[in-house]
Structures are given as C-alpha cells and as structure tokens.
Amino acid sequence: MPQTYRTVQRDLLEANGLSPEQLARSLNLIGSHHVDYADIYCQRTAFESWHLEEGMVKSGSFQIDQGVGVRAVSGEKTAFAYADSLNEESINRSAQAVRVIGAAGAAGSVKAAVPHHGLQVHTTQNPIAGLDSAAKVALLNKVEALAKAADPRIVQVMAGLTCEYDLVYIARLDGRHAADIRPMVRLNVTVIAKQGNRREQGSAGGGGRYGLDYFDESRVAQYVNAAVKQALTNLESRPAPAGAMKVVLGNGWPGVLLHEAVGHGLEGDFNRKQTSAFAGRIGERVAAKGVTVIDQGDIADRRGSLNIDDEGNETRRTVLIEDGILTGYMQDETNARLMGVPVTGNGRRESYSAAPMPRMTNTFMENGAYDPEEIIASVDKGIYAVNFGGGQVDITSGKFVFSASEAWWVENGKLQYPVKGATIIGNGPEVLKYVSMTGNDSTLDTGVGVCGKEGQSVPVGVGQPTLRIDEGLVVGGSEV
C-alpha cells in the first residue's frame, strides 16, 4: 500500500475513529436504493497565511477545517449533503439524507474497499512545517527589501505568503477508494511606484504544489523584478487607443483569456445541457489551423495538477481542440455517464461542502512555429497585451471582456510605448478562428490561477504561446 494512502488513512480516517470498511457500510445505506453513483468525500485542510504591508506583518492566520460530503446520483438528479464534523454519525446521517433520490430496492451487499493508487505528480510534504514563523516573516521582509532597493520610485510594497496542506479520502459505491495529499504554496508581491503626482501598480508571484524551499533567492528576485518592471512601465504609459485592431497576446498568464473565453465552454456539463457555444460541435473547425488546446492535470508540481481528481479518478492529458478541430470536452463521472463518453479526471470541488463538477486543471495552447519577435515585427499597427488583470465571460454566448495590466502600442513592427486602460473585448468561439500566428514559446503561468464556477473556487494553471489575432477583437481605451 503506497505511503500516501497509509498516511491519509491514519491521519484522516483513524484519527476520527473511521475506517474504509465503515465508509463502505455507510455507502451501502445509499446503495440499497437505486442510484447510478454515490461517493463519500472526507477532507482535512490546514491553511496558513501571512501578509506584510508598510514594513510590518499586518496579519497572520492559521486554521484547520475538516468534514465530509456525501453524494448520490440517479439519472440527472443529484442529492448532496455535508457535515463539518467527521465521524460515523455525521456520515450515516448524510447518507440517509441523500438516499431518498433513488427508488427503494433490495438490500445491497457491502462492497469491500479496493484502494486505487493514482499517479504521483507532486510532493506530499507539508509546506506549513517547512519553515518556522520567523523564517516565513523573514521571507516577506526580503521581498520588501529587494523591491525598495530596485528603484527609488517604489514607495510601497505588499507581500503575501500562503501555505495549504490538504488530506483527502474518497470512498465510492463501486468499491473504489482513493486518497491524496495536496500541498500548495503561493507567494505574491505588489508594488506601488510614484513619479511626480502619478502612482502605478505592478504585481507578480507564483507557486504550486511544492514545499517552501521552492521560493529560493533567484525565484523571489524574479517575482520582485517582474512586479517592479510592470509598475515602472505603467508610469510611462499613455492612453490606450480604442477600436477594432490587431492584438498580440503574450505567453503564459495571458492564457487566462483562453481559460475563460474558451475553456469553460468546453466543460462537459455546459455541453450536455446545450448551454455552451461549443455544444454539439465535436469534429467541427472551431479555431484556425495550428491551434491545439489541451487540459492536463498530471503535469508535475503545477498549481492545477492533482494525483487524483475529487472523484478518485486519475488526472490526464485531454486534447480539447486539435489543429483547430474540436475533439472533446472535460468530463466528470456524472456528465460522462449521461453523455456516453469516458471520464477525463476533471471532477473537481472546492471542498467537502460542495458537490463536484467538471472543471479545468492546467489548460493551455500548444506551441506554433513563430518566434515571438517575428510576431511583433509582423504587426503594422496594434496592441501587444503582455499581462492581464481581471476578466469575465458569458458561457452561453462566449463574449468576454478582459483588462490588460501591461500593454504596448505596436507600430511598424516595433514596440512604441506602454498604454494604460486597455480592455480586450471579443467572442471566445469566434476569436480562435482569427489566430494568424502562433508562437513557439508556450508556457504555463507562474502559479497564481484561481477559477470560479457556480460559487466554487479551485486552483488552476493557464498558458499559451505568444499569439497574433488579426480580427474579432475590439480594444477599449481609457484616459491616463
């Protein structure tokens, strides 16, 4: 039995007077009624955060949350109950509550627990225990010192460090049991630069499923330099032009536009319900040739990666769009069963208090043939969006609006000056058709992505190469 399974069984189940056999008996309470699927999701999460501002630690917190979610599915109907206590009584009470979704039938037999050992795509060490409190504060102080020393125009620094250690045990009605240990770390830095009466902001950071030793001197310096560079660049920015024009999107984090404008529309539930702009279009051309979009949950150590998804299935590489042709959707157990297709390891939930649904993991566009410099040099007039802030999308129509946190005006193939207030407006299913050049520099973001859906937030990765989009985008400008 792998160490992860043993550790979770000891520290999560046995620590709360539970066992795999007891969970199987609780599931049998549900299985005595006709249901298509049922599971029990036990979880314990330890979370720690530190925040530095104005040269001092403004806040520090530590919390532990544990509980259980019990689900039964019959046809398209789902019954779900949860408790913020983890014991046999709360599990059985939840099981009794959800079994009403199925018709009563003959009593079933208890299915013995069969451990399912997923991939090992990230560490299982506890990052909270990786450094003591003094060392964590010292890390944030180093961030501030580096930022202040980088340029005299940096007048304010804010830094945050978060660590999470998550234990998960999943018991399924079909007898499959799975366990996972999920660490997460993240370091963020935001700086304010001042020149005359003008103030501008820059932000950077990253993390993933690592220990705190991930934030070595070179990585901390990389984050600080990126935030400082963005703030100083924005000090020189001019009002962004407005109108339809060519747009070049930078690599890495700008993939958040791909995630929001296209990725959500490729999740199984929206397509089963025919509410996605991509519904019923498998085999059709939905993007320009050369555009290949992947969701991959088994990339080592990434923020969106998982050894198993929240239904106990292994994560995997799923090709969504291949050379411009729509080839598949992301699926959880329920939607895969109803659509008659295989699961893809994309069943995810925010915590034990929420039911799973099909969600992205690490979603990115693969490399093309062009050097990024070649793409910039090909633009007569347009916008180069290096980095993005927030955005929103309408899943049904595919329309989106994103704000650029760093962007440049391009003319005659050269960067002319930074612009401020640029918003990128378009339609996800349409804009991919107008990708005319795909860069050879595809990369994932540094590890900061958080995805929201139906009130649930989960960590994700996004990525893409540099892209030139000739039509379908409108830039909204703003005064400095």
C-alpha positions in Angstrom: 0.0 0.0 0.0 1.6 3.3 -1.1 2.7 5.8 1.6 0.1 8.4 0.7 -2.8 6.0 1.2 -1.4 4.8 4.5 -0.8 8.4 5.7 -4.3 9.6 4.9 -5.9 6.5 6.4 -4.0 7.1 9.6 -4.2 10.9 9.9 -7.7 11.5 8.5 -9.8 8.4 8.9 -8.3 6.7 12.0 -7.7 10.0 13.7 -11.5 10.5 13.6 -12.5 6.9 14.5 -13.2 5.9 10.9 -12.1 3.1 8.6 -12.5 2.2 4.9 -14.9 -0.7 6.0 -17.1 1.7 7.9 -17.3 4.1 4.9 -18.3 1.1 2.7 -21.1 0.3 5.1 -22.3 3.9 5.0 -22.4 3.8 1.2 -24.5 0.6 1.4 -27.2 2.7 3.1 -27.4 4.6 -0.2 -26.9 1.6 -2.4 -30.0 -0.1 -1.0 -31.9 2.4 -3.1 -31.4 2.5 -6.9 -28.7 5.1 -7.6 -26.3 5.3 -10.5 -23.4 6.6 -8.5 -22.5 7.6 -4.9 -19.4 8.7 -3.0 -18.2 9.9 0.4 -15.5 12.6 0.4 -13.6 13.1 3.6 -11.2 16.1 3.9 -9.0 17.9 6.4 -7.4 21.1 5.3 -4.8 23.2 7.2 -4.2 26.7 5.9 -1.8 29.4 6.9 -1.3 32.9 5.6 1.0 35.9 6.3 0.6 39.4 4.9 3.2 42.2 5.0 2.5 45.8 4.3 4.3 49.1 5.1 7.2 47.2 6.5 5.3 45.2 9.1 3.3 42.0 9.2 -0.3 43.2 9.1 -1.9 39.8 9.5 -1.1 36.1 10.1 -3.6 33.3 10.4 -3.8 29.6 10.8 -6.9 27.4 10.5 -8.0 23.8 10.2 -11.2 22.7 8.6 -12.5 19.2 8.2 -15.7 17.5 7.3 -17.5 15.1 4.9 -19.6 15.4 1.8 -21.9 12.6 0.7 -23.4 12.4 -2.8 -25.9 10.2 -4.6 -26.7 10.5 -8.3 -29.7 9.0 -10.1 -30.1 9.9 -13.8 -29.7 13.6 -14.0 -30.6 14.1 -10.3 -28.0 14.7 -7.7 -28.6 14.7 -3.9 -25.8 16.1 -1.7 -25.3 16.5 2.0 -22.3 17.6 4.0 -21.2 18.0 7.6 -18.4 20.0 9.2 -17.8 17.1 11.6 -16.0 13.9 10.6 -17.4 10.9 12.4 -19.6 7.9 11.8 -22.8 9.5 12.9 -22.5 12.5 10.6 -21.6 10.3 7.7 -24.5 8.0 8.2 -26.9 10.9 8.7 -25.7 12.4 5.4 -26.0 9.0 3.7 -29.6 8.7 4.9 -30.4 12.2 3.6 -29.2 11.6 0.1 -30.6 8.1 -0.5 -34.1 9.5 -1.0 -33.1 10.4 -4.6 -33.3 6.7 -5.6 -36.2 4.3 -5.6 -36.1 1.7 -2.8 -34.8 -1.7 -3.9 -33.4 -4.9 -2.5 -30.7 -4.5 0.2 -27.3 -4.5 -1.4 -24.1 -6.1 -0.2 -21.2 -4.2 1.3 -18.5 -3.8 -1.4 -15.1 -4.2 0.1 -12.8 -1.2 -0.2 -10.4 -1.5 -3.1 -7.6 1.1 -2.8 -7.0 3.0 -6.1 -3.5 4.4 -6.3 -3.3 7.4 -8.7 -0.3 9.0 -10.2 2.3 10.7 -8.1 2.6 14.1 -9.9 3.5 16.3 -6.9 5.1 16.2 -3.5 3.2 15.2 -0.4 5.3 17.2 2.1 3.6 19.6 4.5 4.7 23.1 3.5 3.4 24.7 6.7 6.0 22.7 8.6 8.7 23.6 6.1 9.7 26.9 7.8 9.1 28.3 11.3 7.1 31.5 11.7 10.2 33.7 12.0 11.6 32.3 8.7 8.3 33.0 6.9 8.2 36.6 8.1 11.9 36.9 7.1 10.9 35.8 3.6 8.4 38.6 3.3 10.8 41.1 4.7 13.3 40.0 2.0 10.6 40.7 -0.7 10.1 44.2 0.6 13.9 44.9 0.9 14.5 43.8 -2.7 11.6 45.8 -4.1 12.6 49.0 -2.3 16.2 48.6 -3.4 15.3 48.0 -7.0 14.2 51.6 -7.7 13.7 54.8 -5.6 10.3 55.3 -7.2 9.0 52.2 -5.4 7.1 53.7 -2.4 5.0 50.9 -1.1 5.4 47.1 -1.1 2.8 44.5 -0.1 3.7 40.8 0.1 1.7 37.7 1.0 2.6 34.1 1.7 0.1 31.2 1.9 0.6 27.5 2.6 -2.0 24.7 2.5 -1.9 21.1 3.5 -4.9 19.0 2.3 -5.8 15.4 3.1 -8.5 13.8 1.1 -10.1 10.3 1.2 -12.7 9.3 -1.4 -14.9 6.2 -1.0 -17.2 5.2 -3.9 -20.2 3.0 -4.2 -18.4 0.8 -6.7 -15.8 -0.2 -4.1 -13.0 2.1 -5.3 -11.3 4.0 -2.5 -8.6 6.6 -3.2 -6.6 9.0 -1.1 -4.5 12.1 -1.8 -2.2 14.6 0.0 -2.3 18.0 -1.6 0.2 20.7 -0.6 0.0 24.2 -2.0 2.2 27.3 -1.6 1.9 30.8 -3.1 4.0 34.0 -2.8 2.6 37.3 -4.1 4.2 40.8 -4.3 2.5 44.0 -5.3 4.4 47.3 -5.5 3.4 50.9 -5.9 5.6 53.2 -7.9 5.4 57.0 -7.7 6.7 59.6 -10.1 5.6 63.2 -9.6 1.8 63.0 -8.9 1.4 59.7 -10.7 1.2 56.4 -9.0 1.1 53.0 -10.7 0.9 49.4 -9.6 2.8 46.2 -10.5 2.1 42.6 -9.3 3.8 39.3 -9.7 4.1 36.0 -7.8 3.7 32.3 -8.1 3.8 28.9 -6.5 2.4 25.4 -6.9 2.4 22.0 -5.2 5.8 22.5 -3.6 7.4 23.0 -0.2 8.5 26.4 0.8 12.1 25.7 -0.4 10.6 26.5 -3.8 11.0 30.2 -3.0 14.7 30.4 -3.2 16.6 33.6 -3.7 16.5 33.6 -7.5 12.8 32.9 -7.6 12.0 35.6 -5.1 14.1 38.1 -7.1 12.3 37.0 -10.3 8.9 37.9 -8.7 10.1 41.2 -7.3 11.8 42.3 -10.6 8.6 41.4 -12.6 6.4 43.5 -10.2 8.8 46.4 -10.2 9.2 46.3 -14.0 5.4 46.3 -14.5 4.9 49.3 -12.2 7.7 51.4 -13.7 6.5 50.6 -17.2 3.0 51.7 -16.3 4.4 55.0 -15.1 5.3 55.8 -18.7 2.0 54.6 -20.2 -0.2 56.7 -22.4 -4.0 56.4 -23.0 -4.8 53.2 -24.9 -6.4 53.6 -28.3 -9.9 52.3 -28.9 -11.4 50.3 -31.8 -11.0 47.1 -33.7 -7.4 46.2 -34.3 -4.7 43.5 -34.4 -3.8 42.2 -31.0 -0.8 40.2 -29.9 -1.2 38.3 -26.7 1.8 37.5 -24.6 2.7 34.0 -23.5 1.9 32.4 -20.1 -0.6 34.2 -17.9 -2.5 35.8 -20.9 -3.7 32.2 -21.3 -6.3 33.2 -18.7 -8.2 34.7 -21.7 -8.2 31.2 -23.3 -9.2 29.7 -20.0 -12.2 31.9 -19.5 -13.3 32.6 -23.1 -12.9 29.0 -24.4 -12.1 26.6 -21.5 -15.3 27.0 -19.6 -17.3 26.4 -22.8 -15.5 23.0 -23.2 -16.6 21.6 -19.8 -19.0 18.7 -20.0 -21.9 20.0 -18.1 -22.4 23.1 -20.2 -22.3 20.9 -23.4 -24.6 18.2 -22.1 -27.1 20.9 -21.2 -26.6 22.6 -24.6 -25.8 25.9 -23.0 -22.2 26.2 -24.4 -21.4 27.8 -27.7 -19.4 24.6 -28.4 -22.3 22.2 -27.7 -22.8 19.5 -30.4 -19.8 20.7 -32.4 -17.4 17.7 -32.0 -15.5 17.3 -35.2 -16.1 20.8 -36.4 -13.5 23.5 -37.0 -13.7 26.0 -34.2 -10.2 27.6 -34.4 -7.6 28.4 -37.0 -5.2 25.6 -38.2 -2.3 25.2 -35.9 -4.4 25.9 -32.7 -4.3 23.0 -30.3 -5.8 23.3 -26.8 -5.0 20.9 -24.0 -6.2 20.3 -20.5 -3.7 18.4 -18.5 -4.0 17.6 -14.8 -0.8 15.4 -14.4 1.9 18.0 -15.1 4.4 17.7 -12.3 4.0 20.1 -9.3 1.8 22.6 -11.1 -0.9 24.6 -9.3 -3.7 23.0 -11.3 -2.3 19.4 -11.0 -3.8 16.6 -9.0 -2.7 13.0 -8.3 -6.4 12.1 -8.5 -9.5 14.3 -9.1 -12.2 14.7 -6.5 -14.0 11.6 -7.6 -10.9 9.3 -7.3 -10.0 9.2 -11.0 -6.5 9.8 -12.3 -5.9 13.1 -14.0 -4.7 13.0 -17.5 -4.0 14.9 -20.7 -7.1 15.7 -22.6 -7.0 17.2 -26.1 -9.9 19.6 -26.5 -9.0 21.3 -29.8 -6.5 19.7 -32.2 -5.2 21.7 -35.2 -8.4 23.8 -35.0 -10.9 20.9 -34.8 -13.0 20.4 -31.6 -12.2 16.9 -30.4 -13.6 16.6 -26.9 -14.8 18.0 -23.6 -13.7 17.8 -20.0 -15.8 15.3 -18.0 -16.6 14.2 -14.5 -18.4 11.0 -13.6 -22.0 12.2 -14.0 -21.7 14.1 -17.3 -19.5 11.4 -18.8 -22.1 8.7 -18.0 -25.0 10.8 -19.3 -23.1 11.7 -22.5 -21.8 8.1 -23.0 -18.1 9.1 -23.1 -15.1 8.3 -20.8 -14.3 10.3 -17.8 -11.3 12.6 -18.1 -10.3 13.1 -14.5 -11.8 16.6 -14.3 -14.3 16.1 -11.5 -13.4 18.9 -9.0 -14.9 20.5 -6.0 -13.9 23.4 -3.7 -14.2 21.4 -0.5 -16.1 18.7 1.2 -19.1 21.2 1.4 -19.6 21.3 -2.3 -20.5 18.7 -5.0 -18.0 18.1 -7.8 -18.5 19.2 -11.3 -16.3 19.2 -14.5 -13.6 21.8 -14.1 -10.3 22.7 -15.8 -6.9 21.7 -14.3 -4.0 23.2 -16.3 -5.4 24.5 -19.6 -3.1 25.7 -22.3 -2.4 26.1 -26.1 0.5 24.2 -27.6 3.4 25.7 -29.5 3.3 27.0 -33.0 6.1 27.8 -35.4 6.9 31.5 -35.0 9.4 33.3 -32.8 7.7 36.0 -30.6 10.0 38.7 -32.1 8.8 37.7 -35.5 5.2 38.0 -34.5 5.7 41.5 -33.1 7.7 42.6 -36.2 4.7 41.5 -38.4 2.3 44.0 -36.9 1.8 47.3 -38.7 -0.5 48.8 -36.0 -1.9 47.1 -33.0 -1.8 46.3 -29.3 0.6 43.9 -27.5 -1.0 42.7 -24.3 1.8 41.4 -22.1 -0.2 40.7 -19.0 -3.8 40.6 -17.9 -5.8 41.5 -14.8 -9.4 40.5 -14.3 -12.0 39.5 -16.8 -15.4 38.0 -17.3 -17.2 35.8 -19.8 -20.7 34.8 -20.7 -20.6 31.0 -21.2 -23.7 30.9 -23.4 -22.7 33.5 -25.9 -18.9 33.2 -25.4 -18.5 37.0 -25.2 -15.7 38.2 -22.9 -14.1 41.4 -21.6 -10.5 41.4 -20.1 -8.4 44.2 -18.8 -4.7 44.4 -19.6 -2.4 45.2 -16.7 0.6 45.7 -19.0 0.2 46.5 -22.7 2.1 48.3 -25.5 1.2 50.2 -28.7 2.9 48.5 -31.7 3.6 50.3 -34.9 5.7 49.3 -37.9 6.7 46.1 -36.1 8.2 47.8 -33.1 7.0 48.5 -29.5 6.4 52.3 -29.4 5.2 53.0 -25.8 3.2 51.4 -23.0 -0.6 52.0 -22.9 -2.9 52.1 -19.9 -6.5 51.2 -19.6 -6.7 48.7 -22.5 -9.6 46.3 -22.3 -9.8 43.4 -24.8 -13.4 42.6 -25.9 -14.4 39.6 -28.1 -16.1 36.3 -28.5 -14.3 33.2 -27.5 -15.6 30.7 -30.0 -15.0 33.2 -32.8 -11.7 34.7 -31.8 -9.7 31.5 -32.2 -10.6 31.4 -35.9 -8.6 34.6 -36.4 -5.3 33.4 -34.8 -2.9 34.1 -37.7 0.5 33.4 -35.9 1.2 31.1 -33.0 4.5 31.4 -31.2 7.0 28.8 -30.2 7.2 30.0 -26.6 4.2 28.3 -24.9 4.5 28.2 -21.1 2.2 27.9 -18.1 1.7 30.8 -15.8 3.8 31.1 -12.6 1.2 29.5 -10.4 -1.4 32.1 -9.4 -4.6 30.9 -11.1 -7.9 30.6 -9.3 -11.0 29.6 -11.2 -14.6 30.3 -10.2 -17.6 28.4 -11.2 -21.1 28.3 -9.6 -19.6 29.8 -6.4 -16.8 27.3 -6.1 -13.1 28.3 -6.4 -10.3 25.9 -7.3 -6.6 26.3 -8.2 -5.8 26.1 -11.9 -3.0 26.6 -14.4 -3.3 28.6 -17.6 -0.9 29.0 -20.5 -0.3 29.7 -24.2 2.4 30.9 -26.6 2.5 34.4 -28.0 -0.4 34.8 -30.4 -1.3 37.3 -33.1 -5.0 37.7 -33.6 -6.0 39.7 -36.7 -9.7 40.1 -36.3 -12.5 39.6 -33.8 -11.1 41.7 -31.0 -12.0 45.3 -30.0 -9.8 47.3 -27.7 -11.5 49.7 -25.3 -9.3 52.6 -24.3 -9.0 54.7 -21.2 -7.6 58.1 -20.2 -4.4 58.1 -18.0 
